[in-house]
Each structure stands twice: as C-alpha cells, then as structure tokens.
C-alpha cells in the first residue's frame, strides 16, 4: 500500500549532473518528510538530504552540489545533483518519516536513518570517466 520508488540513476561523467526522482504512494507529503540516503559498496549508508513542510537540509558531503525539491501535487521529491564526483557513486535511497525532523546535522546520525518508516529499493548512481 505504502510505496517509495526512486528513479533517474545512471552513469555520468565526473562533473556531470543527474536528477533523481522519488515518487510516493499510499501517503502524502503533507504528513511525511522525505530524505535521500546513499550507500557506496563496503560503506555505511549516509544521509544526503531531507525535506518537509518546514525545512530542507543537506549533508556537508554534498553541500553546494545538490538541490532537493518537492512537487506535492505529484507526491514527488527531486534530488538534483551537479558537479558529480567519483565519491558520489552509490545506491541512492529515498525514505519517508512521519515527523518534521530534518537538519544538516541530524541526517548524518544513524538515529535519523532508523526513524524512517518507508524505504525505496534504491537507484544506482555511478560517476566515472
């Protein structure tokens, strides 16, 4: 019933751009905040960005290179990425939580990740020349 679906991943050259999309169903963005996470092979999953009715935030690792936005009429969240680097290579996950927690610091915490209620299956982003 409740679904989170990511799309838009792919292979991109260093310095390139990519736009990820997260579409949710079974709930609305009026009631849930959305966060993007990523996980590179052999590494911990890390928070990238989050957005809700009150604010949006970015992790230091992607600051100035990422823009998060929403279209609530479409139950969709976008993650625009630019100036991509090889270290951005990862599976990118979209997740939802029924609260308003979202901060640059908070999204770096495992507790924040554990608070997500619904998860997508991820979309692969590969940055390589």
Wavefront OBJ file of the C-alpha trace (Angstrom):
o trace
v 0.000 0.000 0.000
v 2.692 2.467 1.028
v 5.383 2.702 -1.616
v 8.511 4.700 -2.275
v 10.030 4.451 -5.744
v 13.271 6.051 -6.911
v 14.272 6.674 -10.483
v 16.787 8.642 -12.505
v 20.027 6.921 -11.605
v 22.644 6.018 -14.149
v 26.205 6.501 -15.314
v 27.546 10.029 -15.527
v 30.954 11.575 -16.137
v 32.737 13.428 -13.340
v 31.484 16.980 -13.289
v 28.176 15.948 -14.778
v 24.656 16.269 -13.460
v 21.858 13.908 -12.600
v 18.300 14.347 -11.401
v 16.814 11.695 -9.134
v 13.098 11.331 -8.569
v 11.261 9.840 -5.605
v 7.566 9.150 -6.032
v 5.497 8.005 -3.070
v 2.060 6.443 -2.857
v -0.235 5.379 -0.047
v 0.626 8.522 1.911
v 1.166 12.197 1.179
v 3.959 14.679 1.603
v 1.668 16.679 3.887
v 2.182 14.030 6.539
v 5.662 12.734 5.767
v 9.095 14.155 5.353
v 11.368 12.717 2.716
v 15.072 12.017 2.914
v 17.665 10.788 0.474
v 20.374 8.403 1.596
v 23.196 6.774 -0.264
v 25.360 3.738 0.253
v 28.593 3.010 -1.542
v 29.952 -0.553 -1.697
v 31.509 -1.545 1.611
v 30.476 1.673 3.312
v 27.825 2.765 5.762
v 24.647 4.273 4.454
v 24.720 8.033 4.877
v 22.144 10.760 4.776
v 22.301 13.129 1.818
v 19.363 15.495 2.079
v 15.887 15.852 3.527
v 12.803 17.976 3.024
v 9.450 18.513 4.712
v 6.865 21.278 5.159
v 9.215 23.249 7.401
v 12.707 22.969 6.001
v 15.251 21.246 3.848
v 18.792 20.247 4.679
v 21.946 18.900 3.093
v 24.797 16.840 4.404
v 28.215 18.509 4.319
v 29.406 15.921 1.818
v 27.046 17.269 -0.853
v 26.628 20.890 0.144
v 26.576 23.325 -2.791
v 26.213 20.466 -5.271
v 22.721 19.194 -4.503
v 19.249 20.702 -4.580
v 16.217 18.987 -3.103
v 12.682 19.991 -4.046
v 9.106 18.736 -3.978
v 6.000 18.699 -6.085
v 3.347 17.840 -3.532
v 0.632 17.581 -6.165
v 2.579 14.714 -7.688
v 3.739 13.178 -4.396
v 7.223 13.541 -5.774
v 10.584 14.663 -4.427
v 13.534 15.529 -6.633
v 17.231 15.463 -5.938
v 19.214 17.492 -8.438
v 22.905 16.666 -8.360
v 25.635 18.559 -10.159
v 29.416 18.662 -10.243
v 29.339 14.963 -9.517
v 32.459 13.239 -8.277
v 33.512 9.582 -8.230
v 32.904 9.502 -4.480
v 29.236 10.212 -5.184
v 28.965 6.735 -6.677
v 26.434 4.821 -4.599
v 22.964 3.399 -4.463
v 20.677 6.290 -3.631
v 17.641 5.576 -1.476
v 14.545 7.614 -0.819
v 12.760 7.200 2.502
v 9.840 8.753 4.378
v 9.192 9.586 8.021
v 6.021 10.862 9.769
v 7.619 13.764 11.594
v 9.388 17.037 10.910
v 12.920 16.080 11.807
v 15.316 17.362 9.183
v 18.622 19.108 9.774
v 22.117 19.221 8.340
v 23.445 17.562 11.460
v 20.582 15.187 12.133
v 20.626 13.470 8.753
v 24.169 12.324 9.492
v 23.025 10.301 12.505
v 22.145 6.646 12.469
v 19.161 7.505 14.666
v 17.776 9.583 11.835
v 18.082 6.705 9.421
v 16.415 4.369 11.901
v 13.440 6.714 12.149
v 12.457 6.324 8.514
v 9.209 4.412 8.113
v 9.160 3.613 4.390
v 12.076 2.926 2.095
v 12.525 2.643 -1.615
v 14.690 -0.017 -3.186
v 17.281 2.441 -4.420
v 18.666 3.652 -7.717
v 22.287 3.290 -8.786
v 24.364 6.377 -9.456
v 27.792 5.779 -10.980
v 30.233 8.616 -11.559
v 33.182 7.537 -13.655
v 35.217 8.527 -16.666
l 1 2 3 4 5 6 7 8 9 10 11 12 13 14 15 16 17 18 19 20 21 22 23 24 25 26 27 28 29 30 31 32 33 34 35 36 37 38 39 40 41 42 43 44 45 46 47 48 49 50 51 52 53 54 55 56 57 58 59 60 61 62 63 64 65 66 67 68 69 70 71 72 73 74 75 76 77 78 79 80 81 82 83 84 85 86 87 88 89 90 91 92 93 94 95 96 97 98 99 100 101 102 103 104 105 106 107 108 109 110 111 112 113 114 115 116 117 118 119 120 121 122 123 124 125 126 127 128 129
